[in-house]
């Protein structure tokens, strides 16, 4: 079945390219922090400068004292993230909760294997990040929605897909 213009794979690629161009460095950390807020977390984004490998701390309670506490590393570059970067996040997290590595690119097989073996490190690549951004778009701060302008489109479902016969 041919894809419609609304679902073609070129649109997500264009959006990923826009994010890569417009959200470099610390701006990307703030975008991810806002996304985590829309998902129900409270967040603290580290100030610019040395952050010891932790760009964002996300937690569920008001004071940030109760688990889960998630330490987040973000990377806005276009290159694949390798195992050394993921291992560095794991070292920064230690036994203090969980780690989340977010990139606009992708992860090497070695990085994915390391995270899978650790169990307390999650990897979010560009495609998975796009899915979350689209899912939580309406909850994003207005300044991010202005920089990532999207329009909701409703498409009628054929009767057989809607469960009707």
C-alpha positions in Angstrom: 0.0 0.0 0.0 1.6 3.3 -1.0 2.2 5.8 1.8 0.3 9.0 1.8 2.1 12.3 1.9 1.3 12.7 5.6 3.1 9.4 6.5 6.0 9.4 4.0 9.4 8.7 5.5 10.8 12.0 4.1 8.8 14.1 6.5 10.3 12.6 9.7 13.8 12.9 8.1 13.1 16.5 7.3 12.0 17.1 10.9 15.1 15.3 12.2 17.3 17.5 10.0 15.5 20.6 11.3 16.1 19.5 14.9 19.8 18.8 14.1 20.2 22.3 12.6 18.2 24.3 15.2 19.0 22.5 18.5 22.7 22.3 19.0 24.4 21.9 22.3 22.7 23.3 25.4 19.5 24.2 23.4 19.0 20.5 22.7 19.3 19.8 26.4 16.6 22.3 27.2 14.3 20.8 24.5 14.8 17.3 25.9 14.2 18.7 29.4 10.9 20.2 28.3 9.9 16.9 26.6 10.5 15.0 29.8 8.3 17.6 31.6 5.5 16.9 29.2 6.0 13.2 30.1 5.4 13.8 33.8 8.9 14.4 35.1 10.3 17.3 36.9 13.7 18.3 35.4 16.8 20.3 36.2 19.0 21.2 33.2 22.6 21.7 34.0 24.0 25.1 33.4 26.2 25.5 30.3 29.8 24.4 30.8 31.3 21.3 32.4 28.5 19.0 33.6 30.4 15.8 34.4 28.5 14.0 31.8 25.0 14.8 33.1 23.0 17.4 31.2 19.6 16.8 32.8 18.4 15.3 36.1 14.7 14.1 35.9 12.6 12.9 38.8 9.0 12.3 39.8 8.7 14.1 43.1 8.8 17.8 43.8 12.1 17.7 45.7 13.9 15.2 43.5 14.6 12.8 46.4 12.6 9.7 45.5 13.4 7.2 42.8 13.4 6.9 40.0 16.0 9.6 39.5 17.2 9.7 35.9 20.4 11.2 34.8 20.3 12.3 31.2 23.1 12.9 28.7 22.2 14.5 25.4 24.2 14.7 22.2 23.0 16.9 19.3 25.6 16.0 16.7 25.0 14.0 13.6 27.6 11.2 14.2 26.8 7.9 15.8 27.2 7.6 19.6 29.7 4.9 20.5 30.2 2.7 23.5 32.7 5.0 25.2 30.1 7.8 25.5 27.5 5.4 26.9 30.1 3.9 29.3 30.9 7.4 30.5 27.2 8.0 31.3 27.0 4.7 33.1 30.0 5.7 35.2 28.4 9.1 36.0 25.2 7.4 37.0 26.9 4.7 39.1 24.4 3.1 41.5 22.4 6.4 41.9 19.4 5.5 39.7 19.1 5.2 35.9 20.7 6.8 32.9 19.2 8.0 29.6 21.3 8.9 26.6 19.5 11.0 24.0 20.9 11.7 20.5 19.6 13.1 17.3 21.7 10.5 15.5 21.9 6.8 16.3 24.0 4.4 18.5 26.6 2.0 17.5 25.9 -1.7 18.0 28.5 -1.8 20.8 26.8 1.1 22.5 23.4 -0.7 22.3 25.0 -3.9 23.5 26.6 -2.2 26.5 23.3 -0.5 27.5 21.4 -3.7 27.1 23.9 -5.5 29.4 23.8 -2.7 32.0 20.0 -2.7 32.3 19.8 0.7 34.0 20.8 2.7 30.9 18.3 3.5 28.2 19.2 4.8 24.7 16.9 7.2 22.8 18.0 7.7 19.1 16.7 10.3 16.7 13.9 8.2 15.4 12.6 7.3 18.9 13.0 11.0 20.0 10.9 12.0 17.0 8.1 9.6 18.0 8.1 11.0 21.6 8.1 14.6 20.3 5.2 13.9 18.0 3.3 12.1 20.8 3.8 14.9 23.3 4.0 17.9 20.9 0.9 19.6 22.3 2.4 19.7 25.8 5.7 21.3 24.7 6.4 24.8 25.7 5.1 27.3 23.1 8.7 28.5 22.2 9.6 24.9 21.1 6.3 24.5 19.2 7.1 27.8 17.4 10.5 26.5 16.4 9.1 23.1 15.4 5.9 24.1 13.7 3.7 21.1 13.1 0.1 20.8 12.1 -2.3 18.1 13.2 -4.0 16.4 10.3 -6.9 14.0 10.6 -7.3 11.3 8.0 -10.4 9.2 7.8 -9.9 5.6 8.6 -11.2 3.0 6.1 -14.1 1.0 7.6 -12.1 -2.3 7.7 -9.3 -0.6 9.7 -11.7 1.0 12.2 -13.0 -2.4 13.2 -16.2 -2.1 11.1 -17.2 -4.7 8.6 
